[in-house]
Amino acid sequence: MLAAVGLLAFAGGCASQARVDAVVRISEVSFAPHEIRIPVGGTVEWRFEDGGLPHEVHADGVFDSGVLGERTFRFTFDTPGDVEYRCSIHPYMSGIVHVG
């Protein structure tokens, strides 16, 4: 039962059908742009475009894309504030989302 609850929370956070307010490209082992601003309720889409090199985008306690290659990941931010994120595979890769 707990796994199902986690899956529902993850699927809701992905916002697969939501409008995209900002796009972050993952290529050449970096996030571009590094820093973005979106409104509360805004959705960010990370595009994994690094030739199949695996990356993972996460912000502790907020979201986690899982390890992906050539795909996209979306997350909708419902709480104002600054959210720092990084790639656990390449810890020097980091970015920030300013919400609100």
PyMOL commands that set and color helices and strands:
alter all, ss='L'
color gray80, all
select helices_A, chain A and resi 2-14
alter helices_A, ss='H'
color red, helices_A
select strands_A, chain A and resi 22-27+30-32+35-38+42-48+57-59+63-64+72-77+81-87+94-99
alter strands_A, ss='S'
color yellow, strands_A
deselect
rebuild
show_as cartoon
